[in-house]
Amino acid sequence: MVDSGNTYGDKVSKLITWGHWFSFFNIIAAMLIGTRYIAQSPWPETFLGQTYLVLNWIGHFGFLIFGFYILVLFPLTFITPSQRLMRILSVIIATAGMTLLLLDTYAYQNLHLHITPLVWDMLLNNDKSNLNTQWQYLFIVVPVIFLLQLSLSEWVWNKLRKLAHKHVGRPFAITFAIAFIGSHLIHTWADASAYGPVTAQRATFPLSYPMTARSFLEKHGFIDREALAKQIQNEGTGGATEAMRYPLEPIVFKTKQKDYNLQIIMIDSLRADTLNHTDTPNLTRFAQNNLNYNNHYSASNNPTSLFGLFYGLPGNYVDSFRNSHIESPILTELHARNYQFGLFSGDDFDSSLYKQIIFTKGEIAQPTEKMNDKKAISQWKEWFGKQTSEKPWFSYLELTSVSEYDDAAPISTSNANQSLFETNYRKAVQRTDKQLKAVLSTLKQSPDWEKTIVIITSNHGMEFDETQTNSWGSSTNFSEYQLRVPMLIHWPNVEPELITTTSSHLDLAPTLMEEFLGTATPADSYSSGINLFDQTEERNWLLAGDRKNIALITGKNTVVIDTFGNYRVYDENYRRLKDEKPKLSLLMQGISELKRFYHPKK
């Protein structure tokens, strides 16, 4: 086609029309590729969630491709002298974009992450991993994509007149606009209402930043901040609708174990370094006469660690298990064996995890009075006195006064202020240790002492700004001050021992399943931990985290990764190492563990 006689305005007008249609067909192509994200994501359970997914799929890719056209190709239309040059540039750019989109779907399929610097490093690393090898085959399709884009460019150019006469451009544009605006309005409402089936999809598609207006709605009185916070606390995010496959294989119990009793004592916010003769003489004496794992890490820096303790899984699975109503295999088997349950707490099991996911069969009795540790211990003693040797029992006693040592927040980070808070904390620890003496004495005097497993630990630690980041208490970082806790175990007929290898809350579930309940099923079928009795060698890393972040803890540093794949590296003192890059094989193992029970090994 020769168009040298056309005016500049005619050429620009024709190129703009061509650009619109070229973008439209690339939107369709992007949507087709985008179905891979949908295939690798959970299908929403509600009609509104499904409606949002469809609208978001149409609107997002329509906006993404057309927005790129407006920002890049549209300006080039006015400055590129030749339509052939303009079209070949467009083909090259479109080929690169579709290739990146295809790579992103591959990353999402394997890692459930979109391409970020971290993910890109994983793809480009020299490790001879399957991921590294397989993704390179995707580049074989680059010439195919280029030829398809070249053919599309030529076909659209030759069919411009016919396409213009079909008058379908405006209806399609209106459809994309309605889908885009509708999806963002739905997400705005869902975010303000904590409606999980919609908010769970915020990271399904790449470069997705759905609209929120929670602050605006709070400011103008449309939503109640406190009521919303309480709803989220009680119901979780409601967003983890991903289909679970748990356990990965049926759990069988081939070994008939003795019907030991099981007593777990959870001391809220007890640091590992409080285990000494000054602060906890009774607990220290117990540690010396039993198994003491003195390099033990909690599964989280917040109550999510309780999930890790009972399930042996990291905290990112919490909402999925809550929504799927999956009980801990430990408690399931205890129920099957008709164990007597006795559950007691100094704060009436204030954490919503207890009542909504851990103890789901109504074992928690409704208190008739305001609870504290003293009353919880008294109720436990009364219950314990009624137990007989004929029926095995499971008891859980939570002591919370340590975490309530001082409700006031620190007003400065001065040494004097830090010392004051730490002093008050240690006094609370000492009081709890005295109360614990009576519990341990009652257990030891029981005729069933030598058939009772006793586990004493904590949900997380407590920081007094040792990291010099204005971090106080818990839930603020993944330093050892917030993660390291005692793990003391009395196991019948097992000699006392000090175990110095690193261990984790995630290890308790497989330990109880194998040594206490006698399962023959491999631990990795239902847990991310390993048997505490099998830990003869130092492991390469431990896993901790919460719903949004994971922490990979090694002997030298801690790597924190957020839900978008961004990472931060800290040294052993939790000082940020901005130029440090973690070993990619380590990151691959950690991230894969977070997805294993959604996408099990094939």
ABEGO torsion letter per residue (X at the ends): XBAAABBAAAAAAAAAAAAAAAAAAAAAAAAAAAAAAAAABBBBABAAAAAAAAAAAAAAAAAAAAAAAAAAAAAAAAABABAAAAAAAAAAAAAAAAAAAAAAAAAAAAAGBBBBAAAAAAAABABBBAAAAAAAAAAAAAAAAAAAAAAAAAAAAAAAAAAAAAGAAAAAAAAAAAAAAAAAAAAAAAAAAGBAAAAAAAAABBGBBBBBAAAAAAAAGABBAAAAAAAAAAAEAGABABBBBOBABBBBBABBBBBBBBBBBBBBGBBAAABBAAABAAAAAAAAABBBBABBBBABABAAAAAAAAAGBBAAAAAAAAAAGBBBAAAAAAAAAGBBBBBBBAAGGABAAAAAAABAAGABBBBABBBBAAAAAAAAAAAAAABBAABBBBBBBBBAAAAAABABBBABABAAAAAAAAAAAAAAAAAAAAAAAAAAAAAAABAAAAABBBBBBBABBBBBGAAGAGBBEBGABABAAAABBBBBBBBBGBBBBBBABBBBAAAAAAAAAAAAAGBABBAAAABABBBAAABABBBABBBBEBAABBBBBBAABBBBBBAAGBBBBBBAAGBBBAABBBBAAAAAAAAAAAAAAABBBX
